[in-house]
Structures are given as structure tokens and as C-alpha cells.
Amino acid sequence: MAVETLGPTNDWAYEFLEILGRKVTDVSGDSREVSFLFQRLSVIIQRVNAALFRDTFTLHDDLDL
């Protein structure tokens, strides 16, 4: 599954995540699993974006000033 960081989730992906969350709910018994799944996905996207942003900065040890 690919996730766009600057766009909405399409219907198929949303339905897939809901089905996946319901299956986790069936196993765990916690009805909040769908919400938790979306929250975890959101945090993962933010962490990856932060790491990619950080990697755009370069450190130069041999600066000629």
C-alpha cells in the first residue's frame, strides 16, 4: 500500500484500513482498534516525513570560509 502525504486517502485504502482494523478488533476485543490503526498510520507518516526532511540538510566538515 502506498500512502500520499499531501493528499486524501482514496476510498479503497480507507475501506481496506477499516476492514483491517475490524479484524484486529475481533482478535483484541477493543472496539477502538480502527481509530488506533489510523492514528498509528498518521504517526508513521509524520516520522518518515521528519526523517526525510532532516536528511535534506548536509553537514560540511571542510568549509572554506
C-alpha positions as CSV (number, residue, x, y, z in Angstrom):
1,M,0.0,0.0,0.0
2,A,1.3,3.5,-0.9
3,V,0.3,6.5,1.2
4,E,0.3,10.0,-0.1
5,T,1.5,12.6,2.4
6,L,-0.2,15.6,0.7
7,G,-3.5,14.1,-0.4
8,P,-6.6,12.4,0.8
9,T,-6.9,8.6,1.3
10,N,-8.8,7.1,-1.6
11,D,-12.0,5.0,-0.9
12,W,-10.2,1.7,-1.5
13,A,-7.5,2.4,1.0
14,Y,-9.9,3.7,3.6
15,E,-12.1,0.6,3.3
16,F,-9.1,-1.6,3.5
17,L,-7.9,0.0,6.7
18,E,-11.3,-0.2,8.2
19,I,-11.6,-3.9,7.4
20,L,-8.1,-4.5,8.8
21,G,-9.0,-2.6,11.9
22,R,-12.2,-4.6,12.4
23,K,-10.2,-7.8,12.1
24,V,-7.8,-6.6,14.8
25,T,-10.9,-5.7,16.9
26,D,-12.2,-9.2,16.5
27,V,-8.9,-10.6,17.9
28,S,-8.3,-8.0,20.7
29,G,-11.9,-7.2,21.6
30,D,-11.2,-3.5,21.7
31,S,-13.6,-1.5,19.6
32,R,-11.2,1.4,19.3
33,E,-8.7,-0.6,17.1
34,V,-9.9,1.1,13.9
35,S,-9.1,4.5,15.3
36,F,-5.8,3.3,16.7
37,L,-4.8,2.0,13.3
38,F,-5.4,5.3,11.6
39,Q,-3.6,7.1,14.4
40,R,-0.6,4.8,14.1
41,L,-0.5,5.3,10.3
42,S,-0.6,9.1,10.9
43,V,2.3,9.0,13.3
44,I,4.3,6.8,10.9
45,I,3.8,9.2,8.1
46,Q,4.9,12.1,10.3
47,R,8.0,10.3,11.4
48,V,9.1,9.3,7.9
49,N,8.5,12.9,6.7
50,A,10.6,14.3,9.5
51,A,13.4,11.8,8.8
52,L,13.3,12.7,5.1
53,F,13.3,16.4,5.8
54,R,16.2,16.0,8.2
55,D,18.2,14.2,5.6
56,T,17.9,17.2,3.2
57,F,20.4,19.0,5.4
58,T,24.0,18.2,4.8
59,L,26.9,18.7,7.2
60,H,30.2,20.0,5.8
61,D,33.3,19.4,7.9
62,D,35.6,21.2,5.4
63,L,34.1,24.6,4.9
64,D,36.3,27.2,3.3
65,L,35.2,30.5,4.9
